[in-house]
Amino acid sequence: MTGFGRGEATTDGWKIEVELSGVNRKQVDISVNLPNSLLEFEAEARKLLSEAISRGRVGARVTLTHSGGTENRLAFDQKMAAQYVEAAKSLSQSTGIETRLTAADLFRAPGLFKVEETIADPADIKPALFEALEQALEQLLTMQQQEGEHLRSDLLARIDTIVEEVGKIEELAPTVKDSYRDSLHTRLAEAGLDVDLNDERLLREIGIFAERSDITEEITRIESHVTQFRSYIESDDPVGRPLDFLCQEFNRELNTIGSKANDAAIAQGVVNSKTELEKIREQVQNVQ
């Protein structure tokens, strides 16, 4: 599900800012982008997010700044400088060439001077990091919950439409056998065959058709799936995957009804139901 969250915290002049962004995805995918000085907390931060997010892609961006700006200092390696001076004296003595080193020469010498950046102590920053992360996560979950409420209303309305269509199918089901019998009688009459309507062969054929076209079991299973679907929708637990599975089962039963019923009106009801089901399946991919 989509959402955004932001949190911040400060400690000892350091400011931590966390931004979380979530987008729809069938599986869970969590990425955490931390400053180098805080990389050791990546696994722990990922664990915190994965416990709250069961589906979707969530990216965490963490920035660390100092309130006084970056404090740098110039470091000077005195031991190495002494080695440069001794090397110059040794060169003069061994070659007879006068060699003088100036301060400017030492500044140009590699490795003597370097700028050291002030780095935060990870142990001191950790509490502020997770405080900001939890703030951002709370905002993200709140936004996702609001989206979920709209999604819930839409899914319930669509499942009600399917229930209505299946109700019509159930009403039409008993008429299928009679329609087939009338059609069979008509075809026999048009073919000029004088067959007794109570002929055992004719009754057996009608009986076999009635058995093959019976959709009582499929209707019963759909009613059970509807009850489960509504139960999951009202649950506060992650239900995306169970709902996805139920959609597959709905589709299976509707396909069976369509193939068994052999009736235009029932076939139209199946098409209408599957149209709504496809919309439900698309939305369910976004549910936690």
N, C-alpha and C positions, 0 to 999 in steps of 0.2 A: 504494500500500500504506500501511497505517497505521503510525504510529510517533511517538515523541516523543524529543527530545534537548535537553539543557541544558548550557550552558558558561558559564564566567566567567573574567575576567582583570582584573588591576589594573595601573595605571601612574600614578605621580606623584599618588597620593591619589585617583585616579578609578577607579571600579569599573564594568566592563562586564558585563552579564548578557544572555545570548542564549537564547531558547526557540524551538525548532522543533517544529512539529506537522504531521504528514502524514496525509492521509485519502485514501481511494480516489477515483480519477477516471480516466476513459478517456484524457483528454489531460493534458498537463503544465500546471500553473498555479502560479506562484511569486509570492508577495507578501512584501515586505520592509518592515517598519515601523521606521524609524530616528528617533532624536532629531533635532531640527532642526540641531544643530551637526554632525551626521554624515551629512546627506543626500547630500553629494557622493560617498559611497561606495556608494550604492544600486546603481548599475549593476554595480560590481565584485562586490558581495555576491550579487546575482542571478545573475551569471555563474558564480560558484563553486558555487552550489546547482544551477543548471541542468546543469552538467557531471556532477553526481552523481545527479540525479533525472531519469529519462526519462518517468515517468508519475506521475500523482497530483497532488493539491493540497498544497503546502507553504507554511505561513505562518511567517515569522520575526519575532519580537518582540524588540527590542533596547532595553534601558534603561541609562541612564548616570547614576551618582550619585557624589557626592564624599564621601570618608570622613569629612570634618569638617563635613558638611552644606553647604548652599549658602552661599557667601561673597558677601555683598553690600556695596557701598560707596555712600555718598552723594556724588554729583557736583554741583558748584556752578559755574555759568557766570558767571565774574567780568566778562567783557566785556559781557554782556547786563545784568548788575546795574548796571554803570556807566552804561549807556544809560538805564535806568529812572531813576537819580538825576539825570542830565543833563536828561531829559525833565521831571522834576518841577521843577527849577530854572527851566527855560525857561518852563514854564507859569506859575510864580509871577511871573517878570519880565514876561511879556506880559499877564497879567490883573491883577496887583497883589494876587492872592490868595495868602496865605502857604500854602505846601504843604510839609509835612514827611513824610518817609518814615522809617518805623521798620523794624527787623529783621523784625518780625512782618508788615509790609506786603510785604517782599521774599519771605518764605516763601510768601505767598499768590499772588505773581505767577507767572503761567504760564511754564514753560520755564526757570526759574532753577535749580530743584533736580530731580534725578531719581535714582532708585535703579538702579545698574548691577549686574547679576548677573554673577558670575564665570563665564566660558565657557571650556570646554576647547578647547585647540588641536587641531584635527582631525588634523594631521600627527603629533602626539604620541600621540593615542589610536588611530590606525589599526592599529598592530601588535597591540594588546590586543583590538581589535574582531575582527580576523580569527582571532586565537588562540581566542577564545571561540566564534566561529562554527564553526570547524573541530572544536572539542570537541563542540559540539551536533550537528553533522552526523555525526560518528562514532557518537555514541549513537543517532541516528535510524536510520542505516544498519544498525547492529547489530540493533536491534529489528526492522527490516524484513526482515533476513536470517533471523532466527529465525522470523518469520511465513512467509517464503518456503519454509523447510524443511518446515513443516507442509503448506503449499500443494502443494509438490512431491509429497509422499507421497500426498495426496488425488488429484491429477491422474493420477499413474501408476496408482493403483488403478482409477480410472474408465476410463482408456484400456485397461487389461487387461480390464475388463468388456466394452468394445466389441469388443476382439479376440476374446473368447470368443463373443460373439453373432455376429460376422461369420464365425467358424469354423463355427458351426452353419448359418449361411446357405449357406456354401460346400458343406457336406455335403448340404444339401437341394437345391441348384441342379440337379444331374443328374436328380433325380426329377421335376422339373417337366414335362419333355417327356413322360415316360411317363404321368404323371397326365393330361396333356392328351389324349394319344392314347387312353387308356382311357375318358376322359370323352366324347370324340368318338365312339368306337365305341358306347358305351352310348346316347348320344343318337340315333345312327343306327338302332340296334336298336329303341329305344322308338318311333321314328317309323315303323317297319316298312319301312325302306329296306334292301334287300338289296345291300350294297356290299361288294365284295371288299376284304379288309384290305390287300391289296397293290395296290389301285387307284392309278394314278399320281396322280390328283387328290387322293386322301386323303393319300398320302405327301408330295405337294407342300405341302399345307396344314400338315401336321405339321412339315415342314422349315422353312417360313416362320415358324411359331410358335417353333420351337426357336431360330432365328436372332434373332428379336425379343426373346426372353426370356433370351438368353445374357448373363450378368453377369460373365463372366471379367475383362473390362477393368476394370470397377468394383472388383472384389475386389482386383485387382492394384494399382490406384491407392490404395485404402485401405491396403493393406499398406505401400506406399511412404510414405504420409502418417504412418502409425504410427511408422515408422523415423525420419522427420524429427522428429516430435513428441517422441519420447524423446531424440533428440539435442539438441534445443533445451532440454528440461527439465534435462539434465545440464550445460548450458553455464552459465558464470558471467557471460555477457554479457546485456544487456537483451533479453528474448525475448517480451515481451508482445504486440507487434504481429505478429511472425511466427506466434505461436501462435493469435492471433485469426484470421489469414488461413487457417491450416490447418483451424480449426474450420469455416470457411465451405466449404472444399473437402470436408471429411468430410460435411457436410450435403448438399452437391450430389450426391455419390456415393450416399449412402443414399437420397435421394429418387429417383434414377434406378433403383436396385435395386428399390425399392418399386413403381415404376410398370411395370417390365419383368417382374418375376418372376411376377406373377399367381398367387400362392400364399399361403394364409392363414398357414401356419407361417413362411414367409419374411417376410411382412408384420409378424408379431408380433416377429420378430427385429429388423426395421428400427425398429419403435416402441421396443423396449427400448434399442437403440443410440442413437436420437435423444434418449431421456430422459437417458441418461448424458452425451451430447454437450452438451445444454442446460446441464447442471450444470457441465460443463467450461467452456463459454463464459462463464458467469457468473463463475467463478473467475478465468479468464484476464484479465478486465477489470481485475483487481487486481494483475496481475503487471507488474513493471517491464520 
